[in-house]
Amino acid sequence: MRTEIVSLSKGINKESFPYQLFQTAKKFGIWNPSDIDFSQDKEDWKKLSPETQETIKIKVSRHLVGEEAVTMDILPMIMACAKKGWLEEEMYLTTFVFEEAKHVEMFRLFMDAIGEPGDINYSSGLHRETWFETLPTIMNRLINDATPQNMAEAAAIYNIYQEGIQAETSYHTFTSFCKKNNVLPGLLEGIRNLQHDESRHISFGNHILHRLITEEDPEIYHFVENKIRNEWWPITEYTWGTLAQNGGTDGLGMKISDMLAFARKQLEVRLSILKKSYDASPLREKAQL
């Protein structure tokens, strides 16, 4: 039963980071996928090699799986923030769902424009397991058991690992290919807009983890670091490492070793930010007294 209206009893913390993200999302996040002109993409598509076409279909199909999954599965995080009375975080998350839905629309409109249906079967093995089993399990746990550790795992696997490492690497690959070959301007425009959205998503994940580390339990940093370094990253390293040994480049002509190096750099950047929260945690300082 509701016992408090935070905006009445406490007001809105206009200086808080999630409130600032909310303002930025309202100002810069209102781009419309339906306004993107994919007509040149349709013509460019006809000139691409079958191997390049197949690679793009695989990548976009997998992005659609991920974007739709998050659109469906992010709701428990909103519920968890609401139960904690984190009004500003909840306000920002309303824009998060809106933006993820737009990302689904953008990739789907691109596929429609080039005349390709995509294929859910491109999401197989570990990729399918991540989006169909792991992510919804971790997120749905928050409905009845929103402990600090469970919230941290949810923020870490999606905002930090999937968006901040995996997706950023994929967008880097797409952007490099489109620019180098001067093709698919509509897709490039969509990805640029999408990256602006996801930069806020990643920042929000960092914020949630910062709050949990500094206000709940500083050891959450080590929990998250272990998850990323020892549980999730080895899967990426193994998968891409195997591809590098088998040919060295993907269907877009990108060196797998370069992609892996880019992803590892993102990993170290994300963890270094969280380490600063751990080092500055007043709870850690108290525990050492």
C-alpha positions, 0 to 999 in steps of 0.5 A: 500500500502506498504511504508516501508521495515523494514529490509532495513529501520531499519534492524532486531533487533537481540536482540529482544525476538521474534527474539531469539525465531525465532533462537531457533525454527530454531535450535530445532523445526525441528523435523519430526513427520514422523520419530516417530516409532509408531509400539510399540504403535500399540501393546500396544493399543491392550492391553489397556482396552476399557475404557482407549482406549476410553479416549485416543481417546477422548483426541487425537481427541480433540487435533486434533480439537485444533491443526488444528483449530489453524493452520487455525486460527492463520493467522490474528495474523500474519497479525496484527503484519505485519500491526504494522510493528513488523517484528521480531514477524512476522518472529517468527510466520512463525515457529508457523504455521509450528509447529502447522501443525506438531502437527496435523500430529503427532496426526493423524499419531498416530491415523493411527498407532493404527487403529483409525479414531477418531471422531469430535463428541468427541468435543462437548458442550463447547469444540466445541464452543471454537474451532469452534466459540469462537477462530475463532471469536476472531482471525478473528476480528484482520483482520479489527480491530487489536486494542491492546485489541483485540490482547490481547484477541487473545494472551490470549485465545490461547497462555496463556489459551488454550496452557499454561493452558488447553493443558499443563494439558492434556500433563501432564496427557498423560505423567504421564500415558505413563511413569507409564504404560510404554506404547505408546512410540511414542505418548510420544515422540511426546508430548515431542517434541510438548511441546518444541514447545509450550513452545515457543508459550506460551513465545510468547504470554507472549511477545505480552501481555508484549508489549501491556501492556508496550507500549499501555495500562497497563489496558490490564493486568486487561482485560486479568486477568478478561477474564481468571479468570472470563470468561474462568477458571470457565468453566474449573473448572465447567466441571472438578469439575463435573467429580470429583464429578461423579467418581474422576478419568478419564479413564487414572486413573488420579485424576480429583482433581489433574488435576484441581490443576495442571491447576490452578497452571499453571493459577497462573504462567501465570498471575503472569508473566503478573502482572510483566509487569503491575507493570513495565509498564512505562505507568502506572507510567506516569498515576499515576503522 
